[in-house]
Amino acid sequence: MAKDIKVTIVIPREAADSPYPMQESVPLIGVGYIGSVLMQHDYSVDIIDACVEQLSLEEVFRRIVDFGSQVVGISLNLLAYDFTSGLVNLCKDQDIRVVVGGPEVTINSRKVLETIRPDIVVLGEGEYIILELLKVLESEKCWSPDNISDIKGIAFQDSTEGFFATPTRPRISDLDSLPFLSYEKFPLELYPLREDILSKPPVFSMYTSRGCPYNCSFCSSREIWFRKCFFMSPKRVVDEMEHIIDVFTPNGIYFRDDNFTVNRQRVIDICEEVLKRNIKIPWLCQGRAHSINKDLFKLMKRAGCRSMRFGIESGSKRILSFIRKEINLDECLKIVEECKSVGLLTEASIIVGFPTQTIKEEKETLEFLERAKFTFVRMGPYIGYPGSDMYREFLANNEKYVYSQFNDIIMPNSEDMTWPQKVAWAKRYNRRFNLTFRRFRHQVSASGLIPSIRTGVKKVFNKR
């Protein structure tokens, strides 16, 4: 039976003067899982992606009111701070309760509470926190410090004590307990759902694990996941693959885990489960270029893998040490070569312009890419997000590296390049490494033109 409480979850729209676009090519998976858990417990849920739907603040609020929501959850992004603040004010004026969550909230909950002023902020994973808050609201008809202070993983403003955070909530260790992602709640027709390295859209995304065990200095993941990984079981992963295939008929699946291959045996078990069920769908994943070998690549390919995306970040040994990447470039070259040797496509993720990085070290990265000959290269400028060691040590109190700032996001200089020069460098070498015969050959093959041309030629000659 449907519960009386209705909930709207909002992905806010970035500011008009945002330094870069916020819109994702896929639905926000974390928001989707929150919606799934609430619907599993019979709550009515509407999900609004104001970015992809290009909605104004007033249009979002009108939809909230029309849906009859008593509670609004907002997934905060620093690019959409003003939009979020405005929506909170509109909702609270109409006695609609507001909960705000997301990585930025977990990292800086006090600031969010004091500036945006929602009723409650969520620290960490939101699925079961929101569920507990709704149960309290059902039984008590309101939220107060007395009835919510036992819920772990939240913070709020207490009228007497001020900022009040409850104890840290344990991570969700049993990811199999989560229901399938509620893709149907998103306006799927508005998302590109594209990954160039896989044939044609739609390509659906999955997260089959949460967390990263590594300690890269430029990443704030440690503040969210505490360097601990939890995994869906191979059976659960393949069950959701089958569900997505049956309901949405995608042309590919992208495993967006921070490091899909970190647990080698689980990758083997997933591949064997896919083969056992005779599932035929191309997929790609991402991971680190170590602890993988040719036998694993062969099995992945048999199970449908078409491409491996490697987080390389830099071809400079000093920079890799500086960012605490813990990979070996010679080992990377060997693993990439083994990946290509079994027929998988390869992709490198590269970051341009860390603090202290020189032009000479940028050129070392270019030399590495020339040697590795990846099918695709994704190169982008380093952006400073709160929560990382690099942000704290080199950006927060060092004007030398700060070119500009948007809310708490810093667009930094490197040692030899300004932010605009870094952006131009990334664009230039993205073109250089991607406008290649390797990529052209892949795009022609993926487009299906070659079989069509062969068929056309055969028809011509058969007529003769």
C-alpha positions as CSV (number, residue, x, y, z in Angstrom):
1,M,0.0,0.0,0.0
2,A,1.3,3.4,-1.0
3,K,2.4,5.6,1.9
4,D,0.9,9.0,2.5
5,I,4.3,10.8,2.3
6,K,5.4,11.8,-1.2
7,V,9.0,12.6,-2.0
8,T,10.7,14.6,-4.7
9,I,14.4,14.1,-5.3
10,V,16.1,17.0,-7.2
11,I,19.3,17.2,-9.2
12,P,19.7,21.0,-9.3
13,R,20.8,23.0,-12.3
14,E,24.2,24.7,-12.5
15,A,24.6,28.4,-12.4
16,A,24.6,30.4,-15.6
17,D,28.2,31.5,-14.9
18,S,29.4,28.0,-14.0
19,P,33.0,27.4,-15.2
20,Y,32.0,24.2,-16.9
21,P,28.7,22.3,-17.6
22,M,27.4,20.0,-14.9
23,Q,25.1,17.8,-17.1
24,E,26.0,14.1,-17.1
25,S,25.6,11.8,-20.1
26,V,23.8,9.4,-17.8
27,P,21.3,9.6,-14.9
28,L,22.8,10.3,-11.5
29,I,23.1,6.7,-10.2
30,G,23.2,7.6,-6.4
31,V,19.9,9.5,-6.7
32,G,18.4,6.6,-8.6
33,Y,19.2,4.1,-5.8
34,I,17.7,6.4,-3.2
35,G,14.5,6.5,-5.2
36,S,14.6,2.7,-5.6
37,V,14.9,2.1,-1.9
38,L,12.0,4.5,-1.1
39,M,9.8,3.0,-3.8
40,Q,10.6,-0.5,-2.4
41,H,9.1,0.7,0.9
42,D,5.9,2.1,-0.9
43,Y,6.7,5.8,-0.9
44,S,5.7,7.8,-4.0
45,V,8.8,9.3,-5.6
46,D,9.4,11.8,-8.3
47,I,13.0,12.5,-9.6
48,I,13.7,15.8,-11.3
49,D,17.0,16.4,-13.1
50,A,16.8,20.1,-13.6
51,C,20.1,20.0,-15.6
52,V,19.1,17.6,-18.4
53,E,15.5,18.9,-18.4
54,Q,16.7,22.5,-18.5
55,L,14.2,23.6,-15.8
56,S,14.2,26.9,-14.0
57,L,14.0,27.2,-10.2
58,E,10.3,28.1,-10.5
59,E,9.5,25.2,-12.8
60,V,11.1,22.7,-10.4
61,F,9.2,24.1,-7.5
62,R,5.9,24.0,-9.4
63,R,6.5,20.4,-10.1
64,I,7.2,19.7,-6.5
65,V,4.0,21.3,-5.5
66,D,2.0,19.6,-8.2
67,F,3.3,16.2,-7.2
68,G,2.2,17.0,-3.6
69,S,5.6,16.4,-2.0
70,Q,5.9,16.7,1.7
71,V,9.7,16.1,1.6
72,V,12.3,17.2,-0.9
73,G,15.7,15.7,-1.2
74,I,18.4,17.6,-3.1
75,S,21.7,16.2,-4.4
76,L,24.0,19.2,-3.9
77,N,26.7,20.0,-6.5
78,L,28.9,23.0,-5.9
79,L,28.1,24.3,-9.4
80,A,24.5,24.5,-8.3
81,Y,24.8,26.1,-4.9
82,D,22.6,29.1,-5.6
83,F,19.9,27.0,-7.3
84,T,19.9,24.7,-4.2
85,S,19.7,27.6,-1.8
86,G,16.8,29.2,-3.7
87,L,14.9,25.9,-3.8
88,V,15.4,25.3,-0.1
89,N,13.9,28.8,0.6
90,L,10.9,28.2,-1.7
91,C,10.2,24.8,-0.1
92,K,10.5,25.9,3.5
93,D,8.2,28.9,2.8
94,Q,5.5,26.3,2.0
95,D,6.4,24.0,5.0
96,I,7.9,21.4,2.7
97,R,10.8,19.6,4.5
98,V,14.1,19.6,2.8
99,V,17.1,17.2,3.1
100,V,20.3,17.9,1.3
101,G,23.0,15.3,0.6
102,G,25.9,14.5,-1.7
103,P,29.7,14.3,-1.5
104,E,30.1,18.1,-0.9
105,V,27.7,17.9,2.0
106,T,29.6,15.0,3.6
107,I,32.9,17.0,3.3
108,N,31.6,20.3,4.6
109,S,28.2,19.7,6.3
110,R,28.5,22.7,8.7
111,K,28.9,25.2,5.9
112,V,26.0,23.8,4.0
113,L,23.7,23.9,7.0
114,E,24.7,27.5,7.8
115,T,24.5,28.9,4.3
116,I,21.8,26.9,2.5
117,R,19.8,26.1,5.7
118,P,18.0,22.9,4.9
119,D,16.2,21.0,7.7
120,I,18.7,18.2,7.7
121,V,21.9,17.2,5.8
122,V,22.9,13.6,5.1
123,L,26.5,12.5,5.7
124,G,27.5,9.6,3.5
125,E,25.2,7.1,1.8
126,G,21.6,8.4,1.8
127,E,19.4,5.4,1.0
128,Y,18.6,4.2,4.5
129,I,19.0,7.5,6.2
130,I,16.2,9.0,4.1
131,L,14.1,6.0,4.8
132,E,14.6,6.3,8.6
133,L,13.7,10.1,8.4
134,L,10.5,9.3,6.6
135,K,9.5,6.7,9.1
136,V,10.0,9.3,11.9
137,L,7.9,11.8,10.0
138,E,5.1,9.2,9.5
139,S,4.9,8.4,13.2
140,E,5.7,11.8,14.8
141,K,4.3,14.1,12.1
142,C,7.4,16.3,12.4
143,W,11.2,16.3,12.8
144,S,12.8,17.5,16.0
145,P,16.1,17.0,17.8
146,D,14.3,14.7,20.2
147,N,13.1,12.3,17.5
148,I,15.9,12.3,14.9
149,S,19.1,12.5,17.1
150,D,19.3,8.7,17.2
151,I,19.6,8.5,13.4
152,K,23.2,8.1,12.5
153,G,24.8,10.0,9.6
154,I,22.9,13.3,9.7
155,A,23.5,16.9,10.9
156,F,21.1,19.7,11.7
157,Q,20.8,23.0,13.5
158,D,19.7,22.6,17.1
159,S,18.0,25.8,18.4
160,T,19.9,25.5,21.7
161,E,23.2,23.8,20.7
162,G,23.6,25.1,17.1
163,F,25.3,22.7,14.7
164,F,24.7,19.1,15.8
165,A,26.0,16.0,14.0
166,T,25.0,12.5,15.0
167,P,27.6,9.6,15.1
168,T,29.0,8.4,11.8
169,R,26.8,5.9,10.1
170,P,28.4,2.5,9.1
171,R,28.7,2.0,5.4
172,I,26.3,-0.2,3.5
173,S,28.2,-3.4,3.4
174,D,25.6,-5.6,1.8
175,L,25.1,-3.9,-1.6
176,D,23.1,-6.9,-2.8
177,S,20.3,-5.7,-0.5
178,L,19.8,-2.6,-2.7
179,P,16.9,-2.9,-5.2
180,F,17.7,-2.5,-8.9
181,L,18.3,1.1,-10.0
182,S,15.1,2.9,-10.8
183,Y,16.1,4.1,-14.3
184,E,12.5,4.5,-15.3
185,K,12.1,7.5,-13.0
186,F,14.5,9.5,-15.2
187,P,13.7,11.2,-18.5
188,L,15.9,8.7,-20.4
189,E,15.1,10.2,-23.8
190,L,17.0,13.4,-22.7
191,Y,20.3,11.8,-21.8
192,P,22.9,11.1,-24.5
193,L,23.5,7.6,-23.0
194,R,26.6,7.4,-25.2
195,E,30.1,6.0,-24.9
196,D,32.0,6.6,-28.1
197,I,34.1,3.5,-27.5
198,L,31.0,1.3,-27.6
199,S,29.0,1.2,-30.8
200,K,25.7,3.1,-30.7
201,P,23.6,4.4,-27.8
202,P,21.9,3.8,-25.5
203,V,24.7,2.6,-23.1
204,F,23.5,2.1,-19.6
205,S,25.7,2.6,-16.5
206,M,26.1,0.4,-13.4
207,Y,28.0,0.8,-10.2
208,T,28.8,-2.7,-8.8
209,S,31.0,-1.5,-5.9
210,R,31.4,1.5,-3.7
211,G,34.7,2.9,-2.5
212,C,38.4,2.9,-3.4
213,P,41.3,1.5,-1.4
214,Y,43.9,3.9,-2.7
215,N,45.0,7.3,-1.4
216,C,45.6,9.6,-4.4
217,S,46.3,13.1,-3.1
218,F,44.1,14.8,-5.7
219,C,40.9,12.8,-4.9
220,S,38.4,13.3,-2.1
221,S,37.1,9.7,-2.2
222,R,38.8,8.9,1.1
223,E,36.6,11.5,2.8
224,I,33.5,9.7,1.6
225,W,34.4,6.0,1.5
226,F,37.3,5.8,4.1
227,R,39.5,3.8,1.7
228,K,37.2,0.8,2.1
229,C,35.5,-1.1,-0.7
230,F,32.2,-3.0,-0.6
231,F,31.1,-5.1,-3.6
232,M,27.9,-6.5,-5.1
233,S,28.2,-10.3,-5.5
234,P,28.8,-11.6,-9.1
235,K,25.2,-13.0,-9.1
236,R,23.7,-9.7,-8.1
237,V,25.7,-7.8,-10.8
238,V,24.6,-10.2,-13.6
239,D,21.0,-10.1,-12.3
240,E,20.9,-6.4,-12.7
241,M,22.6,-6.7,-16.1
242,E,19.7,-9.0,-17.2
243,H,17.1,-6.6,-15.7
244,I,18.5,-3.7,-17.7
245,I,18.7,-5.7,-20.9
246,D,15.2,-7.0,-20.5
247,V,13.5,-3.7,-19.6
248,F,15.6,-1.1,-21.5
249,T,17.2,-3.0,-24.4
250,P,20.6,-1.1,-24.2
251,N,23.4,-1.5,-26.8
252,G,26.0,-1.6,-24.1
253,I,26.8,-1.4,-20.4
254,Y,29.4,0.7,-18.7
255,F,30.7,-0.4,-15.3
256,R,31.5,3.0,-13.7
257,D,33.1,1.6,-10.5
258,D,36.2,3.6,-9.4
259,N,38.2,0.4,-10.0
260,F,36.2,-2.5,-11.5
261,T,39.2,-4.8,-11.5
262,V,40.4,-4.2,-8.0
263,N,39.0,-7.6,-6.9
264,R,40.4,-10.0,-9.5
265,Q,38.4,-13.0,-8.4
266,R,35.2,-11.1,-8.5
267,V,35.8,-10.1,-12.1
268,I,36.5,-13.7,-13.0
269,D,33.2,-14.8,-11.3
270,I,31.2,-12.0,-13.0
271,C,32.6,-13.0,-16.4
272,E,31.9,-16.7,-15.8
273,E,28.3,-15.9,-14.7
274,V,27.7,-13.8,-17.8
275,L,29.0,-16.7,-20.0
276,K,26.9,-19.3,-18.1
277,R,23.8,-17.3,-18.7
278,N,24.8,-16.7,-22.4
279,I,24.3,-12.9,-22.0
280,K,25.4,-11.1,-25.2
281,I,26.0,-7.5,-24.7
282,P,29.2,-5.4,-25.1
283,W,30.5,-3.6,-22.0
284,L,33.4,-1.6,-20.8
285,C,35.0,-0.9,-17.4
286,Q,37.7,1.1,-15.8
287,G,40.6,0.3,-13.4
288,R,44.2,0.6,-12.6
289,A,47.0,-0.7,-14.9
290,H,48.3,-3.3,-12.5
291,S,47.5,-6.7,-11.1
292,I,45.7,-7.6,-14.4
293,N,47.1,-10.1,-17.0
294,K,46.4,-11.5,-20.4
295,D,44.4,-14.4,-19.1
296,L,41.9,-12.1,-17.3
297,F,41.7,-9.9,-20.4
298,K,40.9,-12.9,-22.5
299,L,38.1,-14.0,-20.2
300,M,36.7,-10.4,-20.0
301,K,36.6,-10.3,-23.8
302,R,34.8,-13.6,-24.0
303,A,32.2,-12.3,-21.6
304,G,31.5,-9.2,-23.7
305,C,34.1,-6.6,-22.6
306,R,35.1,-4.3,-25.5
307,S,37.3,-1.8,-23.8
308,M,39.3,-1.1,-20.7
309,R,39.7,2.5,-19.4
310,F,42.9,3.0,-17.4
311,G,43.4,5.8,-14.9
312,I,47.0,6.7,-15.8
313,E,46.8,10.5,-14.8
314,S,50.4,11.2,-15.8
315,G,53.4,9.9,-17.7
316,S,55.8,11.6,-15.3
317,K,57.3,9.5,-12.5
318,R,57.7,12.5,-10.2
319,I,54.1,13.5,-10.7
320,L,52.8,10.0,-10.1
321,S,54.8,10.0,-6.8
322,F,53.5,13.5,-6.0
323,I,49.9,12.5,-6.4
324,R,50.4,9.1,-4.7
325,K,49.1,7.1,-7.7
326,E,51.2,4.0,-6.9
327,I,51.5,2.7,-10.4
328,N,54.5,1.8,-12.5
329,L,54.7,3.2,-16.0
330,D,56.7,0.2,-17.4
331,E,54.1,-2.2,-15.9
332,C,51.3,0.0,-17.4
333,L,52.9,-0.3,-20.9
334,K,53.1,-4.1,-20.5
335,I,49.5,-4.4,-19.3
336,V,48.1,-2.1,-22.0
337,E,49.9,-4.1,-24.7
338,E,48.5,-7.4,-23.3
339,C,45.0,-5.8,-23.3
340,K,45.4,-4.8,-26.9
341,S,46.8,-8.2,-27.9
342,V,43.6,-10.0,-27.0
343,G,41.5,-7.5,-29.1
344,L,40.3,-5.1,-26.4
345,L,40.2,-1.4,-27.0
346,T,42.2,0.8,-24.6
347,E,41.6,4.2,-23.1
348,A,43.8,6.4,-21.0
349,S,42.5,9.0,-18.5
350,I,45.0,11.9,-18.2
351,I,45.0,14.9,-15.9
352,V,46.8,18.1,-17.0
353,G,48.4,20.6,-14.7
354,F,48.7,19.5,-11.1
355,P,50.2,22.1,-8.7
356,T,54.1,22.0,-9.2
357,Q,53.8,20.2,-12.5
358,T,56.1,21.6,-15.2
359,I,55.8,21.7,-19.0
360,K,58.7,19.2,-19.1
361,E,56.6,16.8,-17.1
362,E,53.6,17.4,-19.3
363,K,55.8,16.4,-22.3
364,E,56.8,13.2,-20.5
365,T,53.1,12.3,-20.4
366,L,52.9,13.0,-24.2
367,E,55.9,10.7,-24.7
368,F,54.3,8.0,-22.7
369,L,51.0,8.2,-24.7
370,E,53.0,8.0,-27.9
371,R,54.6,4.8,-26.7
372,A,51.4,3.2,-25.3
373,K,49.2,4.0,-28.4
374,F,45.9,3.9,-26.6
375,T,42.8,3.7,-28.8
376,F,41.3,6.7,-27.0
377,V,42.7,9.4,-24.7
378,R,40.6,11.5,-22.3
379,M,42.7,14.5,-21.2
380,G,41.3,17.2,-18.9
381,P,42.7,19.9,-16.6
382,Y,43.1,19.3,-12.9
383,I,40.3,21.0,-10.9
384,G,40.6,21.5,-7.2
385,Y,37.6,20.0,-5.2
386,P,37.4,20.3,-1.4
387,G,38.3,17.3,0.6
388,S,41.5,16.2,-1.0
389,D,45.0,16.5,0.5
390,M,46.1,18.4,-2.6
391,Y,43.3,21.0,-2.2
392,R,44.2,21.5,1.5
393,E,48.0,21.6,1.0
394,F,48.4,23.5,-2.3
395,L,45.2,25.4,-3.1
396,A,43.3,26.4,0.0
397,N,46.0,28.8,1.3
398,N,48.2,29.4,-1.7
399,E,47.4,32.1,-4.1
400,K,50.2,31.1,-6.4
401,Y,48.1,28.2,-7.8
402,V,44.7,29.8,-7.7
403,Y,43.6,31.2,-11.1
404,S,39.9,31.5,-10.2
405,Q,37.3,30.1,-7.8
406,F,33.7,29.2,-8.1
407,N,32.1,28.6,-4.7
408,D,34.7,26.2,-3.2
409,I,35.9,24.8,-6.6
410,I,39.3,26.1,-7.6
411,M,40.5,26.4,-11.2
412,P,44.2,26.2,-10.5
413,N,47.4,27.0,-12.4
414,S,50.3,24.6,-12.6
415,E,53.9,25.5,-12.2
416,D,54.3,26.7,-15.8
417,M,50.7,27.1,-17.1
418,T,47.7,29.2,-16.2
419,W,44.3,27.6,-16.0
420,P,43.3,28.8,-19.6
421,Q,46.6,27.4,-20.9
422,K,45.9,24.0,-19.2
423,V,42.4,23.9,-20.9
424,A,44.0,24.8,-24.2
425,W,46.7,22.1,-23.8
426,A,44.1,19.4,-23.0
427,K,42.0,20.3,-26.0
428,R,45.0,20.4,-28.3
429,Y,46.3,17.0,-27.3
430,N,42.8,15.4,-27.1
431,R,42.6,16.2,-30.8
432,R,46.1,15.0,-31.5
433,F,45.7,11.6,-29.8
434,N,42.0,11.0,-30.8
435,L,42.0,12.1,-34.5
436,T,44.1,9.0,-35.4
437,F,43.7,6.1,-37.8
438,R,43.2,3.8,-34.8
439,R,40.2,5.8,-33.7
440,F,38.9,6.2,-37.3
441,R,39.1,2.5,-37.9
442,H,37.2,1.8,-34.6
443,Q,34.5,4.4,-35.4
444,V,33.9,3.0,-38.9
445,S,33.8,-0.5,-37.5
446,A,31.4,0.4,-34.6
447,S,29.1,2.3,-37.0
448,G,28.2,-0.8,-38.9
449,L,29.2,0.7,-42.2
450,I,31.6,-2.0,-43.2
451,P,29.0,-4.9,-43.2
452,S,26.6,-2.5,-45.1
453,I,29.2,-1.7,-47.7
454,R,30.0,-5.4,-48.1
455,T,26.3,-6.2,-48.6
456,G,25.9,-3.4,-51.1
457,V,28.9,-4.6,-53.1
458,K,27.7,-8.1,-53.2
459,K,24.3,-7.0,-54.5
460,V,25.9,-5.0,-57.3
461,F,28.0,-7.9,-58.4
462,N,25.2,-10.4,-58.1
463,K,23.1,-8.3,-60.4
464,R,25.9,-8.6,-63.0
